[in-house]
Amino acid sequence: LKEAIKKIHWLGHDSMRIDGNTVVLFDPFQISATKPADLILISHDHYDHCSPEDVAKIRGKDTVIVTDASSARKFKGEVRIVAPGDRIQVKGVDVEVWPAYNTDKEFHPKRAGMLSFVVTLDGVRYYHAGDTDLIPEMSELKADVAFLPVSGTYVMTAEEAVQAARVLKPKLVIPMHYGEIVGDEADAQRFRDALEQEMEVVILARKVD
């Protein structure tokens, strides 16, 4: 995991980049980084996750986008449309598609079919939870590294994310979804403080290339 941590970069909000043998990037939004991605995964069509302007900064001629049908309409080129329950392989990366939804609010209804992802890259399983609350499906998935939203309002609060981490039991968990639209580093710190005796929690500094 020490090697995995070196490959993980938080670009702000829900944007995470993994610099593996394949460069994988989740939900680019208001990013300053311009390193091209081989694979871009977009969790749903809200503007702060599905941003064609930001995708253009990191999209090369061979980049593949994996996303839901609603988001796919905003892009041309090689786009793979997926739904919860799908499993595909792209550029040597195994991608499992899981749901993401709210349980006590209506910003991300289950019926909308919004996504989270488990990608296996260089032997490590990474879970990007997307915009979600603590949902029953989390008990079924396995991940070595989990990226979890902690801001509350539209997604889990820090305290709810703690419960999600305890269900998931990853080796490493990294908070996200703060510092941009809602939430701040205090949410990430509360999350870390609650879990630091149970698992490794890393708060990443925002990466600027």
TORKOL-4160 file (C-alpha; in steps of 0.2 Angstrom, whole numbers, padded with zeros to 4 digits, m for minus):
209
<pt num="1" X="0000" Y="0000" Z="0000"/>
<pt num="2" X="0015" Y="0012" Z="0002"/>
<pt num="3" X="0017" Y="0010" Z="m0016"/>
<pt num="4" X="m0001" Y="0013" Z="m0020"/>
<pt num="5" X="m0002" Y="0029" Z="m0009"/>
<pt num="6" X="0012" Y="0037" Z="m0020"/>
<pt num="7" X="0001" Y="0034" Z="m0036"/>
<pt num="8" X="m0014" Y="0042" Z="m0029"/>
<pt num="9" X="m0018" Y="0061" Z="m0032"/>
<pt num="10" X="m0033" Y="0071" Z="m0026"/>
<pt num="11" X="m0036" Y="0084" Z="m0038"/>
<pt num="12" X="m0050" Y="0092" Z="m0028"/>
<pt num="13" X="m0068" Y="0088" Z="m0024"/>
<pt num="14" X="m0072" Y="0070" Z="m0030"/>
<pt num="15" X="m0057" Y="0070" Z="m0043"/>
<pt num="16" X="m0045" Y="0056" Z="m0040"/>
<pt num="17" X="m0031" Y="0051" Z="m0051"/>
<pt num="18" X="m0021" Y="0035" Z="m0050"/>
<pt num="19" X="m0004" Y="0035" Z="m0059"/>
<pt num="20" X="m0003" Y="0016" Z="m0062"/>
<pt num="21" X="0003" Y="0007" Z="m0077"/>
<pt num="22" X="m0013" Y="0014" Z="m0084"/>
<pt num="23" X="m0018" Y="0032" Z="m0078"/>
<pt num="24" X="m0035" Y="0032" Z="m0071"/>
<pt num="25" X="m0045" Y="0047" Z="m0067"/>
<pt num="26" X="m0062" Y="0049" Z="m0058"/>
<pt num="27" X="m0074" Y="0064" Z="m0060"/>
<pt num="28" X="m0063" Y="0078" Z="m0066"/>
<pt num="29" X="m0070" Y="0095" Z="m0060"/>
<pt num="30" X="m0061" Y="0111" Z="m0059"/>
<pt num="31" X="m0044" Y="0103" Z="m0061"/>
<pt num="32" X="m0028" Y="0111" Z="m0064"/>
<pt num="33" X="m0019" Y="0095" Z="m0068"/>
<pt num="34" X="m0016" Y="0091" Z="m0086"/>
<pt num="35" X="m0008" Y="0074" Z="m0086"/>
<pt num="36" X="m0017" Y="0064" Z="m0099"/>
<pt num="37" X="m0028" Y="0050" Z="m0093"/>
<pt num="38" X="m0029" Y="0033" Z="m0101"/>
<pt num="39" X="m0046" Y="0030" Z="m0093"/>
<pt num="40" X="m0058" Y="0042" Z="m0086"/>
<pt num="41" X="m0073" Y="0036" Z="m0076"/>
<pt num="42" X="m0088" Y="0048" Z="m0073"/>
<pt num="43" X="m0100" Y="0043" Z="m0059"/>
<pt num="44" X="m0115" Y="0054" Z="m0065"/>
<pt num="45" X="m0121" Y="0069" Z="m0075"/>
<pt num="46" X="m0121" Y="0082" Z="m0062"/>
<pt num="47" X="m0110" Y="0097" Z="m0067"/>
<pt num="48" X="m0097" Y="0095" Z="m0053"/>
<pt num="49" X="m0093" Y="0077" Z="m0059"/>
<pt num="50" X="m0097" Y="0077" Z="m0077"/>
<pt num="51" X="m0087" Y="0092" Z="m0084"/>
<pt num="52" X="m0083" Y="0091" Z="m0103"/>
<pt num="53" X="m0072" Y="0106" Z="m0100"/>
<pt num="54" X="m0061" Y="0097" Z="m0088"/>
<pt num="55" X="m0061" Y="0080" Z="m0097"/>
<pt num="56" X="m0054" Y="0090" Z="m0112"/>
<pt num="57" X="m0039" Y="0095" Z="m0102"/>
<pt num="58" X="m0034" Y="0077" Z="m0099"/>
<pt num="59" X="m0041" Y="0067" Z="m0114"/>
<pt num="60" X="m0029" Y="0060" Z="m0126"/>
<pt num="61" X="m0033" Y="0053" Z="m0143"/>
<pt num="62" X="m0034" Y="0035" Z="m0135"/>
<pt num="63" X="m0042" Y="0040" Z="m0119"/>
<pt num="64" X="m0058" Y="0030" Z="m0115"/>
<pt num="65" X="m0072" Y="0037" Z="m0105"/>
<pt num="66" X="m0083" Y="0025" Z="m0095"/>
<pt num="67" X="m0099" Y="0032" Z="m0088"/>
<pt num="68" X="m0118" Y="0031" Z="m0087"/>
<pt num="69" X="m0130" Y="0034" Z="m0102"/>
<pt num="70" X="m0135" Y="0052" Z="m0096"/>
<pt num="71" X="m0117" Y="0058" Z="m0095"/>
<pt num="72" X="m0111" Y="0049" Z="m0111"/>
<pt num="73" X="m0122" Y="0061" Z="m0121"/>
<pt num="74" X="m0110" Y="0075" Z="m0117"/>
<pt num="75" X="m0095" Y="0067" Z="m0125"/>
<pt num="76" X="m0090" Y="0061" Z="m0142"/>
<pt num="77" X="m0076" Y="0048" Z="m0146"/>
<pt num="78" X="m0074" Y="0032" Z="m0137"/>
<pt num="79" X="m0086" Y="0031" Z="m0123"/>
<pt num="80" X="m0092" Y="0015" Z="m0114"/>
<pt num="81" X="m0109" Y="0016" Z="m0107"/>
<pt num="82" X="m0112" Y="0006" Z="m0091"/>
<pt num="83" X="m0125" Y="0003" Z="m0077"/>
<pt num="84" X="m0124" Y="m0004" Z="m0059"/>
<pt num="85" X="m0120" Y="m0022" Z="m0060"/>
<pt num="86" X="m0109" Y="m0021" Z="m0076"/>
<pt num="87" X="m0091" Y="m0028" Z="m0076"/>
<pt num="88" X="m0080" Y="m0023" Z="m0091"/>
<pt num="89" X="m0061" Y="m0022" Z="m0094"/>
<pt num="90" X="m0054" Y="m0007" Z="m0102"/>
<pt num="91" X="m0035" Y="m0005" Z="m0106"/>
<pt num="92" X="m0031" Y="m0019" Z="m0095"/>
<pt num="93" X="m0041" Y="m0012" Z="m0080"/>
<pt num="94" X="m0055" Y="m0022" Z="m0073"/>
<pt num="95" X="m0070" Y="m0011" Z="m0069"/>
<pt num="96" X="m0084" Y="m0016" Z="m0058"/>
<pt num="97" X="m0099" Y="m0004" Z="m0059"/>
<pt num="98" X="m0108" Y="m0002" Z="m0042"/>
<pt num="99" X="m0123" Y="0010" Z="m0038"/>
<pt num="100" X="m0122" Y="0026" Z="m0029"/>
<pt num="101" X="m0137" Y="0035" Z="m0021"/>
<pt num="102" X="m0145" Y="0044" Z="m0007"/>
<pt num="103" X="m0155" Y="0035" Z="0006"/>
<pt num="104" X="m0163" Y="0050" Z="0015"/>
<pt num="105" X="m0163" Y="0064" Z="0002"/>
<pt num="106" X="m0167" Y="0066" Z="m0016"/>
<pt num="107" X="m0151" Y="0073" Z="m0024"/>
<pt num="108" X="m0145" Y="0056" Z="m0030"/>
<pt num="109" X="m0161" Y="0045" Z="m0031"/>
<pt num="110" X="m0158" Y="0026" Z="m0033"/>
<pt num="111" X="m0169" Y="0026" Z="m0049"/>
<pt num="112" X="m0157" Y="0038" Z="m0058"/>
<pt num="113" X="m0144" Y="0024" Z="m0059"/>
<pt num="114" X="m0129" Y="0034" Z="m0054"/>
<pt num="115" X="m0112" Y="0025" Z="m0052"/>
<pt num="116" X="m0098" Y="0020" Z="m0041"/>
<pt num="117" X="m0083" Y="0010" Z="m0047"/>
<pt num="118" X="m0071" Y="m0003" Z="m0041"/>
<pt num="119" X="m0056" Y="m0004" Z="m0052"/>
<pt num="120" X="m0042" Y="m0016" Z="m0051"/>
<pt num="121" X="m0026" Y="m0008" Z="m0056"/>
<pt num="122" X="m0008" Y="m0016" Z="m0054"/>
<pt num="123" X="m0016" Y="m0028" Z="m0042"/>
<pt num="124" X="m0024" Y="m0016" Z="m0030"/>
<pt num="125" X="m0043" Y="m0014" Z="m0029"/>
<pt num="126" X="m0049" Y="0005" Z="m0028"/>
<pt num="127" X="m0067" Y="0010" Z="m0024"/>
<pt num="128" X="m0073" Y="0027" Z="m0029"/>
<pt num="129" X="m0089" Y="0029" Z="m0020"/>
<pt num="130" X="m0096" Y="0043" Z="m0031"/>
<pt num="131" X="m0110" Y="0054" Z="m0023"/>
<pt num="132" X="m0118" Y="0042" Z="m0011"/>
<pt num="133" X="m0124" Y="0038" Z="0006"/>
<pt num="134" X="m0121" Y="0023" Z="0016"/>
<pt num="135" X="m0130" Y="0010" Z="0006"/>
<pt num="136" X="m0132" Y="m0009" Z="0008"/>
<pt num="137" X="m0122" Y="m0014" Z="m0007"/>
<pt num="138" X="m0106" Y="m0008" Z="0002"/>
<pt num="139" X="m0107" Y="m0024" Z="0012"/>
<pt num="140" X="m0105" Y="m0034" Z="m0004"/>
<pt num="141" X="m0090" Y="m0026" Z="m0012"/>
<pt num="142" X="m0072" Y="m0028" Z="m0008"/>
<pt num="143" X="m0058" Y="m0015" Z="m0010"/>
<pt num="144" X="m0041" Y="m0012" Z="m0004"/>
<pt num="145" X="m0042" Y="0007" Z="m0005"/>
<pt num="146" X="m0058" Y="0017" Z="m0004"/>
<pt num="147" X="m0062" Y="0035" Z="m0008"/>
<pt num="148" X="m0077" Y="0041" Z="0002"/>
<pt num="149" X="m0087" Y="0057" Z="0002"/>
<pt num="150" X="m0087" Y="0066" Z="0019"/>
<pt num="151" X="m0095" Y="0083" Z="0017"/>
<pt num="152" X="m0114" Y="0079" Z="0020"/>
<pt num="153" X="m0128" Y="0089" Z="0012"/>
<pt num="154" X="m0128" Y="0080" Z="m0004"/>
<pt num="155" X="m0118" Y="0064" Z="0002"/>
<pt num="156" X="m0113" Y="0056" Z="0018"/>
<pt num="157" X="m0108" Y="0066" Z="0033"/>
<pt num="158" X="m0091" Y="0062" Z="0040"/>
<pt num="159" X="m0099" Y="0052" Z="0053"/>
<pt num="160" X="m0109" Y="0042" Z="0041"/>
<pt num="161" X="m0093" Y="0039" Z="0030"/>
<pt num="162" X="m0085" Y="0032" Z="0046"/>
<pt num="163" X="m0099" Y="0019" Z="0047"/>
<pt num="164" X="m0097" Y="0016" Z="0028"/>
<pt num="165" X="m0078" Y="0013" Z="0031"/>
<pt num="166" X="m0082" Y="0001" Z="0044"/>
<pt num="167" X="m0093" Y="m0009" Z="0033"/>
<pt num="168" X="m0080" Y="m0009" Z="0018"/>
<pt num="169" X="m0065" Y="m0013" Z="0029"/>
<pt num="170" X="m0052" Y="m0006" Z="0016"/>
<pt num="171" X="m0034" Y="m0006" Z="0020"/>
<pt num="172" X="m0033" Y="0012" Z="0016"/>
<pt num="173" X="m0047" Y="0025" Z="0015"/>
<pt num="174" X="m0046" Y="0043" Z="0008"/>
<pt num="175" X="m0059" Y="0056" Z="0011"/>
<pt num="176" X="m0065" Y="0067" Z="m0004"/>
<pt num="177" X="m0080" Y="0078" Z="m0008"/>
<pt num="178" X="m0075" Y="0093" Z="0002"/>
<pt num="179" X="m0066" Y="0110" Z="m0001"/>
<pt num="180" X="m0076" Y="0115" Z="m0017"/>
<pt num="181" X="m0094" Y="0116" Z="m0016"/>
<pt num="182" X="m0099" Y="0110" Z="0002"/>
<pt num="183" X="m0088" Y="0104" Z="0016"/>
<pt num="184" X="m0071" Y="0108" Z="0021"/>
<pt num="185" X="m0055" Y="0100" Z="0028"/>
<pt num="186" X="m0063" Y="0099" Z="0046"/>
<pt num="187" X="m0075" Y="0086" Z="0039"/>
<pt num="188" X="m0060" Y="0075" Z="0033"/>
<pt num="189" X="m0051" Y="0078" Z="0049"/>
<pt num="190" X="m0066" Y="0072" Z="0059"/>
<pt num="191" X="m0067" Y="0057" Z="0048"/>
<pt num="192" X="m0049" Y="0053" Z="0050"/>
<pt num="193" X="m0049" Y="0055" Z="0069"/>
<pt num="194" X="m0064" Y="0043" Z="0071"/>
<pt num="195" X="m0055" Y="0029" Z="0061"/>
<pt num="196" X="m0037" Y="0031" Z="0065"/>
<pt num="197" X="m0036" Y="0017" Z="0078"/>
<pt num="198" X="m0045" Y="0005" Z="0066"/>
<pt num="199" X="m0037" Y="0008" Z="0048"/>
<pt num="200" X="m0026" Y="0019" Z="0039"/>
<pt num="201" X="m0033" Y="0035" Z="0034"/>
<pt num="202" X="m0024" Y="0048" Z="0023"/>
<pt num="203" X="m0030" Y="0066" Z="0020"/>
<pt num="204" X="m0021" Y="0071" Z="0003"/>
<pt num="205" X="m0016" Y="0088" Z="m0001"/>
<pt num="206" X="m0023" Y="0094" Z="m0017"/>
<pt num="207" X="m0012" Y="0090" Z="m0032"/>
<pt num="208" X="m0008" Y="0104" Z="m0044"/>
<pt num="209" X="0003" Y="0098" Z="m0059"/>
